[in-house]
């Protein structure tokens, strides 16, 4: 199963789900509970902290991926991007990233506020040490040291903390020739912090069940064979790993995984995604 074509049957539903996933993951209040106030000035510029917008993972981030920056006085107000292409200026705030080769590019903004920025790192940057410089109303207000790597896989989770059940969609195609396809969410609950896995029902013989997951830092995989998914002790075939409809989303990645019948009745198990040998933080599913 390749990345869904929105023009195909069920495509609009998948697009709506991905939109909901992206909106949830990049909501204005995402990650604020883990934000740290940085007040120590270094040569007059306050340091900021940069993490993956999906898994809250510290460490390397990838070009063409989503990040969240925490700091103080990053913007004079609060603003969100309303459409594509994403802006390089919001609420009089701009930001650039300079890679190890000296290449400097602007960040694209999803959201800015005084304490938090959600942004996309541009593609085409070199791996290694890099620095993000944030300016507000023309004055530099913060800098963040980051490490760029070709991949830095993380998955969006329903509770927005990089743990527990992932934001995902279970797509089941009946094998009786009826061409009936059903869709189910991977999670259930009433609010962020209370979401739990929905038990995934695998069909009978001849039925194909595919799990669609959403993350970032994945598209730099050397090839599809360099992307693996382990669910419990089962190696699940990966059918697609790459951008999630780039005409609709920026830096959002999608992974389609075929779910083997052997997972039926497995209960709650961890799913681990590896890209070019780099493991994403594990997430939890229920069968």
C-alpha positions in Angstrom: 0.0 0.0 0.0 1.5 3.3 -1.1 0.9 6.7 0.5 -2.8 7.4 0.1 -3.9 9.4 -2.9 -6.6 11.9 -1.7 -8.5 11.4 -5.0 -9.0 7.7 -4.3 -11.8 6.2 -2.3 -11.4 7.0 1.4 -8.7 9.6 0.6 -10.7 12.5 1.9 -11.3 10.7 5.2 -7.6 9.9 5.5 -6.7 13.5 4.6 -9.1 14.7 7.4 -7.5 12.4 9.9 -4.0 13.5 9.0 -5.1 17.1 9.3 -6.5 16.3 12.7 -3.3 14.6 13.7 -1.1 17.5 12.5 -3.4 20.0 14.2 -3.3 18.1 17.4 0.4 17.7 17.3 1.0 21.4 16.6 -1.6 22.9 18.8 -0.8 26.1 20.5 -0.5 24.4 23.9 1.6 21.4 22.8 4.5 20.6 25.0 4.1 23.7 27.2 4.1 21.5 30.3 7.6 20.4 29.5 8.9 23.9 28.7 11.8 25.3 30.7 12.3 29.0 31.3 15.7 30.0 30.1 16.9 33.2 31.9 20.7 33.0 31.9 22.1 35.3 29.2 25.1 34.2 27.2 26.8 37.3 25.7 23.5 39.1 25.9 21.5 36.4 24.0 19.2 34.0 25.9 19.7 30.3 25.1 16.7 28.3 23.9 16.0 24.5 23.7 15.0 22.7 20.5 13.3 19.3 20.4 11.4 17.2 17.8 7.8 18.4 17.6 6.6 14.8 17.6 8.4 12.7 20.2 9.8 15.4 22.4 13.1 13.7 21.8 16.2 15.6 22.7 19.3 15.1 20.5 19.6 15.4 16.8 16.9 16.8 14.5 16.6 16.3 10.8 16.3 18.7 7.8 12.7 18.9 6.5 11.3 18.0 9.9 9.1 19.7 12.5 10.7 21.1 15.7 9.5 22.9 18.8 11.7 25.6 20.4 11.3 26.7 24.0 12.6 29.9 25.4 11.6 33.4 26.7 10.7 36.5 24.8 10.7 34.7 21.5 7.9 36.8 20.1 5.9 39.8 21.2 2.6 38.0 20.7 0.9 34.8 19.6 0.2 33.8 16.0 -0.4 30.8 13.9 0.1 30.1 10.2 -3.2 30.1 8.3 -2.3 28.5 5.1 0.5 27.2 2.9 3.2 28.1 2.1 4.2 28.6 5.7 5.5 32.0 6.6 9.1 32.9 7.6 7.7 35.8 9.8 5.0 35.6 12.4 4.2 38.2 15.0 7.4 40.1 14.0 9.5 37.0 14.8 11.9 35.4 12.4 14.4 32.6 12.8 17.3 31.2 10.8 19.4 28.0 11.0 23.0 27.9 10.0 24.5 24.4 9.3 28.1 23.2 9.6 28.9 24.3 6.1 27.8 27.9 6.8 24.6 27.5 4.8 21.9 29.7 6.4 18.2 29.3 5.8 15.0 30.7 7.4 12.7 28.5 9.4 9.1 28.2 8.4 6.6 28.8 11.2 3.5 26.9 12.2 3.1 28.9 15.5 4.9 31.5 17.6 4.5 32.8 21.1 6.7 34.4 23.7 7.7 31.0 25.2 7.3 28.6 22.3 7.8 28.2 18.5 6.6 25.4 16.3 8.6 25.4 13.0 9.8 23.4 10.1 13.5 23.0 9.4 14.2 23.5 5.6 15.6 20.7 3.5 19.1 20.6 2.0 21.1 21.3 5.2 24.4 19.6 6.0 24.6 17.2 9.0 26.6 18.2 12.1 26.5 21.1 14.5 24.1 24.0 13.7 22.7 27.0 15.4 19.2 28.5 15.3 19.0 32.3 15.8 15.7 33.9 16.7 14.9 37.5 16.2 11.9 39.6 17.4 11.2 43.0 15.9 14.6 42.9 14.2 16.6 42.2 17.4 18.2 38.8 18.2 16.5 37.4 21.3 17.6 33.8 21.5 19.9 31.1 20.1 19.7 27.3 20.2 22.5 24.9 19.4 21.3 21.8 17.6 22.7 18.8 15.8 21.5 18.0 12.3 21.3 14.4 11.1 19.9 12.9 7.9 17.2 11.2 10.0 15.8 11.7 13.5 12.6 9.6 13.5 9.8 10.4 16.0 6.1 9.6 16.0 3.2 11.8 17.1 1.4 10.5 20.1 -2.2 11.1 21.1 -1.2 12.4 24.6 1.3 14.8 23.0 4.2 13.7 25.2 6.0 11.3 22.9 4.8 8.3 24.8 1.9 5.8 24.8 -0.5 5.4 21.9 0.5 6.9 18.6 -1.7 9.0 16.4 -2.6 6.6 13.7 -5.2 5.1 11.4 -6.0 1.4 10.9 -7.1 0.7 7.4 -8.7 -2.7 6.7 -9.4 -3.9 3.1 -11.8 -6.9 2.9 -10.6 -9.8 0.9 -14.0 -11.0 -0.4 -13.9 -8.9 -3.6 -16.3 -6.4 -2.3 -13.7 -3.6 -2.3 -15.0 -2.5 1.2 -12.4 -0.6 3.2 -12.9 0.4 6.8 -11.0 2.9 8.9 -10.4 3.1 12.7 -8.3 5.3 15.0 -5.6 3.8 17.1 -6.6 5.7 20.2 -9.7 6.5 22.4 -10.4 8.9 25.2 -11.8 12.3 26.0 -8.8 14.6 26.4 -5.0 14.9 26.1 -3.5 12.9 29.0 -6.3 10.3 29.0 -6.0 8.7 25.6 -5.4 4.9 25.5 -4.9 2.4 22.7 -8.0 1.0 20.9 -7.8 -2.7 20.5 -6.9 -3.3 16.8 -9.1 -6.0 15.2 -7.4 -8.0 12.5 -9.6 -9.5 9.8 -9.7 -13.1 8.7 -7.8 -14.8 5.9 -7.5 -12.7 2.8 -8.1 -9.4 4.6 -5.3 -6.8 4.5 -4.8 -4.5 7.6 -2.5 -1.6 7.3 -1.4 0.8 10.1 -0.8 4.4 9.1 1.5 6.3 11.5 2.5 10.0 11.4 5.8 11.5 12.5 8.7 13.6 11.4 12.4 13.2 10.7 11.7 10.0 8.7 11.8 11.0 5.0 15.6 11.0 4.9 15.7 7.2 4.9 18.3 5.9 2.4 15.7 3.5 1.0 12.5 1.7 2.1 14.6 -1.2 3.1 16.3 1.0 5.7 13.0 1.5 7.5 11.9 -1.3 9.9 9.0 -1.7 12.3 9.0 -4.2 15.2 5.6 -4.7 17.0 6.2 -6.8 20.1 8.5 -9.5 18.8 7.0 -9.4 15.3 8.8 -7.7 12.3 6.0 -5.9 10.4 6.5 -5.2 6.7 6.8 -1.5 5.9 4.9 -0.5 2.7 5.7 3.2 2.6 7.8 5.7 4.5 8.0 9.3 3.4 6.1 12.6 3.2 2.4 12.7 4.0 0.8 14.5 1.0 3.3 17.3 0.6 0.6 19.4 -1.2 -1.2 19.6 2.1 1.5 19.3 4.8 5.0 20.6 5.6 7.5 18.2 7.2 4.9 15.7 8.2 5.9 12.1 7.5 3.8 8.9 7.1 4.7 5.3 7.6 2.4 2.5 6.4 2.9 -0.9 8.1 1.2 -4.2 7.2 -0.1 -5.9 10.3 0.5 -9.6 10.3 -2.2 -12.0 11.5 0.1 -13.3 14.1 -0.4 -10.1 16.1 -4.1 -11.0 16.9 -4.6 -11.3 20.6 -1.1 -10.0 21.5 -2.5 -7.4 23.9 -0.6 -4.2 24.6 2.8 -4.3 22.9 5.4 -1.7 22.0 6.1 -0.6 18.4 9.6 0.5 17.5 10.4 2.3 14.3 13.9 2.4 13.0 15.2 4.5 10.2 18.7 4.0 8.9 19.3 2.1 12.1 18.1 5.0 14.3 15.3 4.1 16.6 12.3 6.4 17.4 11.0 6.4 20.9 8.7 3.4 21.3 4.9 3.7 21.2 2.2 1.4 22.4 -0.6 -0.5 20.5 -3.2 -3.0 21.6 -4.3 -6.1 19.8 
